[in-house]
Amino acid sequence: MLAKVERIAALMNLSNPSRRSEWNEIEAGARSIGVEAQVLDVRTFADLEQSFASATLWRADALVVGSDTLVQTN
């Protein structure tokens, strides 16, 4: 979909065990197509702002939003 994506950031709560497996799939899929992936581990509302700042500094081309309740509701 995005021809020049080199870096993908994934916003997810890794304290949720099912999100860890979701991250593993994202990381493996990205690696298989030569894209770098970085997890932005969001465990509290306060972590959100720092995560977006990290994605910006890392120069992420795309953002994947995990399906955890904390991430989805905020």
N, CA, C and O atoms as a GROMACS GRO file, in nm:
protein
  296
    1MET      N    1   0.082  -0.119   0.000
    1MET     CA    2   0.000   0.000   0.000
    1MET      C    3   0.086   0.126   0.000
    1MET      O    4   0.055   0.222  -0.070
    2LEU      N    5   0.192   0.126   0.076
    2LEU     CA    6   0.280   0.242   0.084
    2LEU      C    7   0.416   0.200   0.030
    2LEU      O    8   0.492   0.130   0.096
    3ALA      N    9   0.446   0.244  -0.088
    3ALA     CA   10   0.563   0.196  -0.161
    3ALA      C   11   0.696   0.223  -0.093
    3ALA      O   12   0.789   0.144  -0.109
    4LYS      N   13   0.709   0.330  -0.019
    4LYS     CA   14   0.839   0.366   0.036
    4LYS      C   15   0.848   0.348   0.188
    4LYS      O   16   0.926   0.418   0.252
    5VAL      N   17   0.772   0.259   0.243
    5VAL     CA   18   0.778   0.235   0.387
    5VAL      C   19   0.905   0.158   0.420
    5VAL      O   20   0.930   0.051   0.366
    6GLU      N   21   0.984   0.216   0.509
    6GLU     CA   22   1.105   0.149   0.556
    6GLU      C   23   1.098   0.117   0.704
    6GLU      O   24   1.166   0.026   0.752
    7ARG      N   25   1.015   0.194   0.778
    7ARG     CA   26   1.004   0.177   0.922
    7ARG      C   27   0.857   0.180   0.965
    7ARG      O   28   0.781   0.269   0.927
    8ILE      N   29   0.821   0.081   1.044
    8ILE     CA   30   0.686   0.074   1.098
    8ILE      C   31   0.696   0.076   1.250
    8ILE      O   32   0.773   0.000   1.309
    9ALA      N   33   0.617   0.163   1.313
    9ALA     CA   34   0.608   0.165   1.458
    9ALA      C   35   0.475   0.100   1.497
    9ALA      O   36   0.373   0.123   1.432
   10ALA      N   37   0.478   0.021   1.602
   10ALA     CA   38   0.356  -0.047   1.647
   10ALA      C   39   0.322  -0.001   1.788
   10ALA      O   40   0.400  -0.024   1.882
   11LEU      N   41   0.209   0.064   1.804
   11LEU     CA   42   0.161   0.116   1.931
   11LEU      C   43   0.079   0.007   1.998
   11LEU      O   44  -0.033  -0.022   1.955
   12MET      N   45   0.133  -0.053   2.103
   12MET     CA   46   0.062  -0.162   2.169
   12MET      C   47   0.102  -0.179   2.314
   12MET      O   48   0.210  -0.136   2.356
   13ASN      N   49   0.015  -0.242   2.388
   13ASN     CA   50   0.034  -0.267   2.530
   13ASN      C   51   0.088  -0.408   2.548
   13ASN      O   52   0.011  -0.505   2.546
   14LEU      N   53   0.218  -0.421   2.565
   14LEU     CA   54   0.278  -0.554   2.576
   14LEU      C   55   0.257  -0.620   2.712
   14LEU      O   56   0.297  -0.735   2.730
   15SER      N   57   0.195  -0.550   2.807
   15SER     CA   58   0.159  -0.616   2.932
   15SER      C   59   0.039  -0.708   2.912
   15SER      O   60   0.009  -0.792   2.998
   16ASN      N   61  -0.030  -0.692   2.800
   16ASN     CA   62  -0.141  -0.779   2.762
   16ASN      C   63  -0.081  -0.897   2.684
   16ASN      O   64  -0.028  -0.878   2.575
   17PRO      N   65  -0.088  -1.019   2.739
   17PRO     CA   66  -0.022  -1.135   2.674
   17PRO      C   67  -0.062  -1.157   2.529
   17PRO      O   68   0.022  -1.201   2.450
   18SER      N   69  -0.183  -1.130   2.492
   18SER     CA   70  -0.223  -1.152   2.353
   18SER      C   71  -0.163  -1.048   2.259
   18SER      O   72  -0.149  -1.074   2.140
   19ARG      N   73  -0.127  -0.933   2.310
   19ARG     CA   74  -0.064  -0.832   2.226
   19ARG      C   75   0.081  -0.867   2.196
   19ARG      O   76   0.135  -0.826   2.093
   20ARG      N   77   0.145  -0.941   2.283
   20ARG     CA   78   0.282  -0.984   2.258
   20ARG      C   79   0.285  -1.073   2.133
   20ARG      O   80   0.375  -1.058   2.050
   21SER      N   81   0.191  -1.163   2.118
   21SER     CA   82   0.188  -1.246   1.998
   21SER      C   83   0.154  -1.163   1.875
   21SER      O   84   0.204  -1.190   1.766
   22GLU      N   85   0.069  -1.062   1.891
   22GLU     CA   86   0.038  -0.971   1.781
   22GLU      C   87   0.166  -0.898   1.737
   22GLU      O   88   0.193  -0.885   1.617
   23TRP      N   89   0.245  -0.850   1.833
   23TRP     CA   90   0.372  -0.784   1.801
   23TRP      C   91   0.467  -0.879   1.729
   23TRP      O   92   0.532  -0.840   1.633
   24ASN      N   93   0.475  -1.002   1.775
   24ASN     CA   94   0.564  -1.100   1.711
   24ASN      C   95   0.528  -1.118   1.564
   24ASN      O   96   0.616  -1.129   1.480
   25GLU      N   97   0.399  -1.120   1.533
   25GLU     CA   98   0.354  -1.133   1.394
   25GLU      C   99   0.387  -1.008   1.312
   25GLU      O  100   0.430  -1.018   1.197
   26ILE      N  101   0.368  -0.892   1.372
   26ILE     CA  102   0.402  -0.767   1.302
   26ILE      C  103   0.551  -0.763   1.272
   26ILE      O  104   0.592  -0.730   1.161
   27GLU      N  105   0.631  -0.795   1.372
   27GLU     CA  106   0.777  -0.792   1.356
   27GLU      C  107   0.823  -0.892   1.249
   27GLU      O  108   0.906  -0.858   1.165
   28ALA      N  109   0.770  -1.012   1.252
   28ALA     CA  110   0.808  -1.114   1.153
   28ALA      C  111   0.764  -1.073   1.013
   28ALA      O  112   0.839  -1.090   0.916
   29GLY      N  113   0.643  -1.020   1.001
   29GLY     CA  114   0.594  -0.976   0.870
   29GLY      C  115   0.676  -0.862   0.814
   29GLY      O  116   0.708  -0.861   0.695
   30ALA      N  117   0.711  -0.767   0.898
   30ALA     CA  118   0.792  -0.654   0.854
   30ALA      C  119   0.930  -0.702   0.808
   30ALA      O  120   0.979  -0.662   0.703
   31ARG      N  121   0.990  -0.788   0.888
   31ARG     CA  122   1.123  -0.841   0.854
   31ARG      C  123   1.120  -0.914   0.721
   31ARG      O  124   1.214  -0.904   0.642
   32SER      N  125   1.012  -0.987   0.696
   32SER     CA  126   1.003  -1.066   0.573
   32SER      C  127   0.999  -0.981   0.446
   32SER      O  128   1.030  -1.029   0.337
   33ILE      N  129   0.960  -0.855   0.461
   33ILE     CA  130   0.957  -0.765   0.344
   33ILE      C  131   1.063  -0.656   0.353
   33ILE      O  132   1.059  -0.559   0.278
   34GLY      N  133   1.159  -0.673   0.445
   34GLY     CA  134   1.270  -0.580   0.456
   34GLY      C  135   1.237  -0.446   0.520
   34GLY      O  136   1.300  -0.345   0.490
   35VAL      N  137   1.138  -0.446   0.609
   35VAL     CA  138   1.097  -0.324   0.678
   35VAL      C  139   1.137  -0.336   0.825
   35VAL      O  140   1.120  -0.441   0.886
   36GLU      N  141   1.190  -0.227   0.882
   36GLU     CA  142   1.221  -0.225   1.025
   36GLU      C  143   1.093  -0.204   1.104
   36GLU      O  144   1.006  -0.128   1.062
   37ALA      N  145   1.084  -0.269   1.218
   37ALA     CA  146   0.967  -0.252   1.304
   37ALA      C  147   1.013  -0.219   1.445
   37ALA      O  148   1.112  -0.274   1.494
   38GLN      N  149   0.941  -0.129   1.508
   38GLN     CA  150   0.971  -0.090   1.646
   38GLN      C  151   0.841  -0.090   1.723
   38GLN      O  152   0.740  -0.036   1.678
   39VAL      N  153   0.843  -0.152   1.840
   39VAL     CA  154   0.725  -0.151   1.926
   39VAL      C  155   0.730  -0.028   2.015
   39VAL      O  156   0.835   0.009   2.067
   40LEU      N  157   0.616   0.034   2.031
   40LEU     CA  158   0.598   0.145   2.123
   40LEU      C  159   0.508   0.091   2.234
   40LEU      O  160   0.386   0.090   2.221
   41ASP      N  161   0.569   0.046   2.342
   41ASP     CA  162   0.497  -0.022   2.450
   41ASP      C  163   0.422   0.079   2.535
   41ASP      O  164   0.483   0.157   2.608
   42VAL      N  165   0.290   0.078   2.525
   42VAL     CA  166   0.204   0.172   2.595
   42VAL      C  167   0.127   0.095   2.702
   42VAL      O  168   0.038   0.015   2.671
   43ARG      N  169   0.162   0.120   2.827
   43ARG     CA  170   0.095   0.049   2.937
   43ARG      C  171   0.003   0.138   3.018
   43ARG      O  172  -0.082   0.090   3.092
   44THR      N  173   0.021   0.270   3.003
   44THR     CA  174  -0.064   0.368   3.072
   44THR      C  175  -0.096   0.482   2.976
   44THR      O  176  -0.031   0.498   2.873
   45PHE      N  177  -0.196   0.559   3.011
   45PHE     CA  178  -0.233   0.675   2.930
   45PHE      C  179  -0.114   0.768   2.913
   45PHE      O  180  -0.093   0.824   2.806
   46ALA      N  181  -0.035   0.786   3.019
   46ALA     CA  182   0.080   0.876   3.015
   46ALA      C  183   0.186   0.831   2.914
   46ALA      O  184   0.264   0.914   2.866
   47ASP      N  185   0.190   0.703   2.881
   47ASP     CA  186   0.287   0.652   2.785
   47ASP      C  187   0.258   0.694   2.641
   47ASP      O  188   0.347   0.690   2.556
   48LEU      N  189   0.136   0.734   2.613
   48LEU     CA  190   0.097   0.765   2.476
   48LEU      C  191   0.178   0.879   2.416
   48LEU      O  192   0.232   0.866   2.306
   49GLU      N  193   0.189   0.989   2.487
   49GLU     CA  194   0.261   1.105   2.433
   49GLU      C  195   0.406   1.070   2.404
   49GLU      O  196   0.459   1.106   2.298
   50GLN      N  197   0.471   1.001   2.496
   50GLN     CA  198   0.611   0.962   2.475
   50GLN      C  199   0.624   0.868   2.356
   50GLN      O  200   0.721   0.876   2.281
   51SER      N  201   0.528   0.781   2.337
   51SER     CA  202   0.534   0.687   2.226
   51SER      C  203   0.526   0.758   2.091
   51SER      O  204   0.598   0.723   1.998
   52PHE      N  205   0.439   0.857   2.080
   52PHE     CA  206   0.431   0.934   1.956
   52PHE      C  207   0.560   1.012   1.932
   52PHE      O  208   0.606   1.024   1.818
   53ALA      N  209   0.617   1.066   2.038
   53ALA     CA  210   0.744   1.138   2.026
   53ALA      C  211   0.854   1.042   1.979
   53ALA      O  212   0.936   1.078   1.894
   54SER      N  213   0.856   0.921   2.033
   54SER     CA  214   0.955   0.822   1.992
   54SER      C  215   0.939   0.784   1.845
   54SER      O  216   1.038   0.772   1.773
   55ALA      N  217   0.815   0.766   1.802
   55ALA     CA  218   0.790   0.731   1.662
   55ALA      C  219   0.837   0.843   1.569
   55ALA      O  220   0.890   0.817   1.461
   56THR      N  221   0.816   0.966   1.611
   56THR     CA  222   0.860   1.080   1.532
   56THR      C  223   1.012   1.087   1.524
   56THR      O  224   1.069   1.106   1.417
   57LEU      N  225   1.079   1.072   1.639
   57LEU     CA  226   1.225   1.075   1.641
   57LEU      C  227   1.285   0.961   1.559
   57LEU      O  228   1.388   0.978   1.494
   58TRP      N  229   1.221   0.847   1.562
   58TRP     CA  230   1.267   0.730   1.489
   58TRP      C  231   1.236   0.743   1.340
   58TRP      O  232   1.288   0.667   1.258
   59ARG      N  233   1.152   0.839   1.307
   59ARG     CA  234   1.110   0.867   1.170
   59ARG      C  235   1.031   0.750   1.109
   59ARG      O  236   1.058   0.706   0.997
   60ALA      N  237   0.935   0.702   1.185
   60ALA     CA  238   0.848   0.595   1.138
   60ALA      C  239   0.767   0.642   1.017
   60ALA      O  240   0.716   0.754   1.015
   61ASP      N  241   0.755   0.556   0.919
   61ASP     CA  242   0.676   0.587   0.799
   61ASP      C  243   0.530   0.549   0.816
   61ASP      O  244   0.443   0.601   0.747
   62ALA      N  245   0.503   0.457   0.909
   62ALA     CA  246   0.367   0.410   0.930
   62ALA      C  247   0.351   0.371   1.077
   62ALA      O  248   0.448   0.342   1.146
   63LEU      N  249   0.227   0.370   1.122
   63LEU     CA  250   0.195   0.335   1.260
   63LEU      C  251   0.087   0.228   1.261
   63LEU      O  252  -0.019   0.244   1.200
   64VAL      N  253   0.115   0.119   1.329
   64VAL     CA  254   0.016   0.013   1.350
   64VAL      C  255  -0.037   0.031   1.490
   64VAL      O  256   0.041   0.044   1.585
   65VAL      N  257  -0.168   0.033   1.506
   65VAL     CA  258  -0.228   0.049   1.638
   65VAL      C  259  -0.283  -0.086   1.683
   65VAL      O  260  -0.369  -0.144   1.618
   66GLY      N  261  -0.230  -0.133   1.795
   66GLY     CA  262  -0.272  -0.263   1.850
   66GLY      C  263  -0.417  -0.261   1.894
   66GLY      O  264  -0.478  -0.155   1.907
   67SER      N  265  -0.471  -0.379   1.916
   67SER     CA  266  -0.613  -0.390   1.948
   67SER      C  267  -0.640  -0.397   2.098
   67SER      O  268  -0.747  -0.442   2.138
   68ASP      N  269  -0.547  -0.354   2.181
   68ASP     CA  270  -0.566  -0.350   2.325
   68ASP      C  271  -0.664  -0.239   2.365
   68ASP      O  272  -0.668  -0.134   2.302
   69THR      N  273  -0.742  -0.262   2.469
   69THR     CA  274  -0.841  -0.165   2.515
   69THR      C  275  -0.778  -0.032   2.551
   69THR      O  276  -0.832   0.073   2.517
   70LEU      N  277  -0.664  -0.033   2.621
   70LEU     CA  278  -0.597   0.091   2.660
   70LEU      C  279  -0.566   0.177   2.538
   70LEU      O  280  -0.592   0.297   2.538
   71VAL      N  281  -0.511   0.117   2.437
   71VAL     CA  282  -0.473   0.191   2.316
   71VAL      C  283  -0.596   0.237   2.240
   71VAL      O  284  -0.601   0.352   2.197
   72GLN      N  285  -0.692   0.152   2.223
   72GLN     CA  286  -0.811   0.184   2.145
   72GLN      C  287  -0.896   0.295   2.208
   72GLN      O  288  -0.952   0.378   2.136
   73THR      N  289  -0.906   0.296   2.340
   73THR     CA  290  -0.993   0.396   2.405
   73THR      C  291  -0.928   0.533   2.421
   73THR      O  292  -0.995   0.632   2.450
   74ASN      N  293  -0.797   0.538   2.402
   74ASN     CA  294  -0.728   0.666   2.420
   74ASN      C  295  -0.675   0.717   2.289
   74ASN      O  296  -0.614   0.823   2.285
   0.00000   0.00000   0.00000
